[in-house]
Each structure stands twice: as C-alpha cells, then as structure tokens.
Amino acid sequence: MNTFLYLQGSGRAADMLAYAYKATIETEVETFSEGGKKKTELIPRLPDEAKNKLAQLVSDEWPNKDVNVRVKSSLWHAITFQYPFIYWS
C-alpha cells in the first residue's frame, strides 16, 4: 500500500487534503464480522461545515465544472478510504 505525503502550504490540492485530514473525525459504528461477531469500527467522516468549506475551496481553485467534480470526488475518495498519509505543516 502506498503512503502519501501532504505538505500544508505547498498549494492547491495538497493544502485541501491537509485541511480535510485535520478536519476529519472518526465515528464509532457497530458492525458484524463475516462470522457474525459484533465489532466496532472507526469510520472517517468529514463534518458538513468542513465539507462545505472544502467544496468552496475546490470551486474557487478550479471553476471548470468538470474538473471541479473530479477533484471533489478524488478528495472524498481519499478521505473515505483513509489512505495512509503523512500530514506535515
């Protein structure tokens, strides 16, 4: 698995990912394993306020709607799947 390094202050998407990383909270969710055992998982979630700010940052940086949608999708994907990354400010 790859590890990604995001440097706050390096500009554009890296700053946005750093912001998203800092704003992400983990919510405990009870699930069941394949064997039916109950377990608790931590699910990453971006609060609505942070999500709205991030969407505005993306729109400001990339006004082209097609690019805007692809960048937002990539950001949400990176946050949701919690790729291992190092945040450096």
C-alpha positions in Angstrom: 0.0 0.0 0.0 1.3 3.5 -0.9 1.7 6.2 1.7 1.1 9.8 0.6 2.7 12.9 2.0 0.6 16.2 2.1 2.5 19.4 2.8 0.4 22.2 4.0 1.5 25.4 2.3 2.5 23.6 -0.9 -0.6 24.8 -2.6 -3.8 23.7 -4.3 -5.0 20.1 -3.7 -2.2 19.3 -1.2 -3.5 22.2 1.1 -7.1 21.0 0.6 -6.1 17.4 1.6 -4.2 18.7 4.6 -7.3 20.7 5.6 -9.5 17.7 5.1 -7.2 15.4 7.1 -7.2 17.8 10.0 -11.0 18.3 9.9 -11.8 14.5 9.6 -13.4 12.9 12.7 -13.9 9.2 13.3 -17.3 7.9 14.3 -17.7 4.5 16.1 -20.0 2.2 14.2 -21.0 -1.3 15.3 -20.8 -3.9 12.6 -20.6 -7.6 12.3 -17.8 -9.8 11.0 -18.3 -12.5 8.4 -18.7 -14.9 11.3 -21.4 -12.9 12.8 -19.3 -11.5 15.7 -20.1 -7.9 16.7 -17.3 -5.4 16.3 -16.8 -1.7 16.5 -15.2 0.1 13.6 -14.0 3.7 13.3 -15.4 5.3 10.2 -13.8 8.6 9.0 -16.3 11.4 8.4 -15.9 15.0 7.3 -18.2 17.3 9.2 -20.7 19.3 6.9 -19.1 22.6 7.7 -15.6 21.3 6.6 -17.2 19.6 3.6 -18.8 22.9 2.5 -15.6 24.8 3.0 -13.6 22.3 1.0 -16.2 22.3 -1.8 -15.9 26.1 -1.9 -12.1 25.9 -2.0 -12.3 23.5 -4.9 -14.7 25.7 -6.8 -12.6 28.7 -6.3 -9.4 26.9 -7.4 -11.0 25.0 -10.3 -14.0 26.9 -11.7 -14.4 24.4 -14.6 -17.3 22.3 -13.5 -15.9 19.0 -15.0 -12.6 19.4 -13.2 -14.3 20.6 -10.1 -16.4 17.4 -9.9 -13.4 15.2 -10.5 -11.3 16.9 -7.8 -14.2 16.8 -5.2 -14.7 13.1 -6.0 -11.0 12.4 -5.5 -10.9 14.3 -2.2 -13.9 12.4 -0.8 -12.4 9.1 -2.0 -9.1 9.8 -0.3 -10.8 10.8 2.9 -13.3 8.0 3.0 -10.8 5.2 2.3 -8.2 6.7 4.7 -5.2 6.0 2.5 -2.2 6.1 4.8 -0.7 9.6 4.6 1.6 11.8 6.5 0.5 15.4 7.2 3.3 17.9 7.5 2.7 21.6 8.3 
